[in-house]
Amino acid sequence: MMNYTAFEDCGLKRSLDILSGKWKPLILYHLFHEKEIRFIRLWRKMPRVSKKVLLEQLQQMQEHRVIERIERKGFPPEVYYRLHRDTEWLGPALQMLEHWGKGR
């Protein structure tokens, strides 16, 4: 049986803490399917989320190096998001969770 201290050091707990949030799984879903997406397009795909909340979730994911923010100069400037190269391996894991969830 695992004690509480061991659970705090558990990689699964850390992963779930980083990816927790109402919108983070959906953000990842879109990034895995589109590779790179403009902020406004992502926001339109998630119409029930406010821009403020979406930005907060994106910033948290940036801080944990789950995603990258790319700003392209122009008028107006365009902001894109894509998976961080270190998190591309999450794709198969999330596909398995999606498959599992559909079977429920």
Protein Blocks (a to p, Z undefined) as FASTA:
>chain_A
ZZfklmmmpmklmmmmmmgcjklmmmmmmmmmnopacfklmmmmmmmbcfklmmmmmmmm
mmnomaccdddedddddddddddfklmmmmmmmmmmmmmmmmZZ
